[in-house]
Amino acid sequence: MPSEQKALFLESKQGRFVVSSTPKPTSPPAGELIVKIQATALNPADWKIQAFGVIYEKYPVILGYDIAGDVEEVGEGVVGFQKGDRVFFQADFLNEYAGFQQYARVRADFVAHIPKQLSYSQAASIPLGMATAALGLYVNQPSGIGLNPLFESSKDYSGQAALVIGGSTSVGQYVIQLLRYIKFGHIITYASGHHSEYLKSLGATHCIDRKQVPLTQLPEVVKKLTAKPVKVVYDVTSEDIESQSVGYGILTDDDGRMVLAAESKLQDGDGNGNSKKTVVRVFGFILLPVNDEFGKIMYKKLNKLIEDGHLVPNRVEDLPNGLGGIVDGLERSKKDQVSGVKLIAHPQDTS
Ligand SMILES: NC(=O)c1ccc[n+]([C@@H]2O[C@H](COP(=O)([O-])OP(=O)(O)OC[C@H]3O[C@@H](n4cnc5c(N)ncnc54)[C@H](OP(=O)(O)O)[C@@H]3O)[C@@H](O)[C@H]2O)c1
């Protein structure tokens, strides 16, 4: 009889979330780890899957895509990890690999050690947001716009400007930092004004207050801030046709590249198929075969990039009540009541 653990199940398509017992994963196959989950982050994807019935066909499912915890068991052939190591990683879509439970399986190639200065909560704020930012900006098409496919430190885009629409989102904060890492000359972000100082600490050179400046005025405000060509626009807001088309208009005609975190609502380029601009809809899932090579490079580098101060995690808010606290947290995210922080649950605190 395998030992039990607690997990938060989405019972059925668009159904209820329920905490219940389920077998604890044990005896990892070759190349995998079992991790005791100390912190797991909430993402808008979690409530969207529940509300819209997307992605999964077989239920019940366990959601949750960001995990930080302790290595519990090590599979054959795994090098570099041992029982007790503090680790973080992006979770997979299969129940045994998911975040909203007390133990999970993971492929060791896509795991990083938690840097000394980070808590479990801070580490759990990184995987999905960072992957969405890095894949969109750095890898070649179809996943991204190809600015730094090998995640090198030598890239230099100082002659160019970038605009991040939704810079205070979890993803947006990583986008800003990854633009700074490749030395964009101007990094302009559109977000609520009270986040300006924080976003500047992450690398934004200019912040435009979205509560003061309507989207329609964004092009002229950006033009006043920079004479550099706007090479990159990363739109992290949801399915907002207005922000997508305003962002597209701001992009330079000379090889401008746009990343969308949501489905594109744009007509094909300039409307007649002649555009020299590139638009990519990112899917921030590092475990897709097409992202395999980049994912392994990124996970090898993450620990040092953070230890050296190139990247910092999101600010975090710890939720009470273990896995049970996730349901209220997702309601807040759905109601747009989460601003500039990542909500974190602690599965071991589940009663
Ligand atoms: N394609 C993918 O693979 C992928 C992966 C991850 C996330 N996403 C999507 O990307 C979006 C952001 O995700 P997240 O986890 O980063 O979100 P999040 O941190 O939970 O987003 C909260 C933030 O959204 C900002 N916001 C809300 N409406 C906005 C608007 N109209 N314009 C600008 N900012 C706005 C708020 O900004 P203020 O505080 O400044 O008001 C708030 O700080 C979600 O729609 C999510 O589903 C997609």
The ligand as a Tripos MOL2 file, in Angstrom:
@<TRIPOS>MOLECULE
LIG
   48    52     1     0     0
SMALL
NO_CHARGES

@<TRIPOS>ATOM
      1 N1          1.3650   32.3470  -23.0130 N.am      1 LIG1
      2 C1          1.8130   31.8100  -21.8940 C.2       1 LIG1
      3 O1          2.4310   30.7400  -21.8770 O.2       1 LIG1
      4 C2          1.5790   32.5160  -20.5960 C.ar      1 LIG1
      5 C3          2.3450   32.1830  -19.4620 C.ar      1 LIG1
      6 C4          2.1490   32.8980  -18.2860 C.ar      1 LIG1
      7 C5          1.1690   33.8790  -18.2340 C.ar      1 LIG1
      8 N2          0.4200   34.1280  -19.3480 N.ar      1 LIG1
      9 C6         -0.6310   35.1650  -19.3250 C.3       1 LIG1
     10 O2          0.0180   36.4060  -19.1380 O.3       1 LIG1
     11 C7         -0.7900   37.2670  -18.3440 C.3       1 LIG1
     12 C8          0.0320   37.7140  -17.1270 C.3       1 LIG1
     13 O3          0.3080   36.6090  -16.3110 O.3       1 LIG1
     14 P1          1.0610   36.8380  -14.9370 P.3       1 LIG1
     15 O4          1.1390   35.5780  -14.1910 O.co2     1 LIG1
     16 O5          2.3130   37.5630  -15.2060 O.co2     1 LIG1
     17 O6         -0.0230   37.7960  -14.2590 O.3       1 LIG1
     18 P2         -0.1480   38.4820  -12.8450 P.3       1 LIG1
     19 O7          1.1970   38.8120  -12.3060 O.co2     1 LIG1
     20 O8         -1.0650   37.7150  -11.9900 O.co2     1 LIG1
     21 O9         -0.9100   39.8080  -13.3100 O.3       1 LIG1
     22 C9         -1.2700   40.7890  -12.3960 C.3       1 LIG1
     23 C10        -0.8970   42.1160  -12.9950 C.3       1 LIG1
     24 O10        -1.6650   42.3240  -14.1820 O.3       1 LIG1
     25 C11        -1.5920   43.6950  -14.4660 C.3       1 LIG1
     26 N3         -2.6240   44.0780  -15.4130 N.ar      1 LIG1
     27 C12        -3.9300   43.7050  -15.4090 C.ar      1 LIG1
     28 N4         -4.5730   44.2660  -16.4510 N.ar      1 LIG1
     29 C13        -3.6680   45.0160  -17.1330 C.ar      1 LIG1
     30 C14        -3.7180   45.8550  -18.2820 C.ar      1 LIG1
     31 N5         -4.8600   46.0230  -18.9460 N.pl3     1 LIG1
     32 N6         -2.5770   46.4520  -18.6900 N.ar      1 LIG1
     33 C15        -1.4340   46.2910  -18.0260 C.ar      1 LIG1
     34 N7         -1.3130   45.5190  -16.9210 N.ar      1 LIG1
     35 C16        -2.4120   44.8870  -16.4700 C.ar      1 LIG1
     36 C17        -1.7450   44.3350  -13.1150 C.3       1 LIG1
     37 O11        -0.9900   45.4770  -13.2650 O.3       1 LIG1
     38 P3         -0.9390   46.7690  -12.3300 P.3       1 LIG1
     39 O12        -0.5740   46.2670  -10.9560 O.co2     1 LIG1
     40 O13         0.1720   47.5400  -12.9630 O.co2     1 LIG1
     41 O14        -2.2450   47.4520  -12.3990 O.co2     1 LIG1
     42 C18        -1.1450   43.2940  -12.1360 C.3       1 LIG1
     43 O15         0.0970   43.6920  -11.5870 O.3       1 LIG1
     44 C19        -2.0530   36.4590  -17.9670 C.3       1 LIG1
     45 O16        -3.0640   36.7530  -18.8830 O.3       1 LIG1
     46 C20        -1.5820   35.0180  -18.1450 C.3       1 LIG1
     47 O17        -2.6390   34.1230  -18.4020 O.3       1 LIG1
     48 C21         0.5980   33.4860  -20.5240 C.ar      1 LIG1
@<TRIPOS>BOND
     1     1     2 1
     2     2     3 2
     3     2     4 1
     4     4     5 ar
     5     4    48 ar
     6     5     6 ar
     7     6     7 ar
     8     7     8 ar
     9     8     9 1
    10     8    48 ar
    11     9    10 1
    12     9    46 1
    13    10    11 1
    14    11    12 1
    15    11    44 1
    16    12    13 1
    17    13    14 1
    18    14    15 2
    19    14    16 1
    20    14    17 1
    21    17    18 1
    22    18    19 2
    23    18    20 1
    24    18    21 1
    25    21    22 1
    26    22    23 1
    27    23    24 1
    28    23    42 1
    29    24    25 1
    30    25    26 1
    31    25    36 1
    32    26    27 ar
    33    26    35 ar
    34    27    28 ar
    35    28    29 ar
    36    29    30 ar
    37    29    35 ar
    38    30    31 1
    39    30    32 ar
    40    32    33 ar
    41    33    34 ar
    42    34    35 ar
    43    36    37 1
    44    36    42 1
    45    37    38 1
    46    38    39 2
    47    38    40 1
    48    38    41 1
    49    42    43 1
    50    44    45 1
    51    44    46 1
    52    46    47 1
@<TRIPOS>SUBSTRUCTURE
     1 LIG1         1 GROUP 0 **** ****
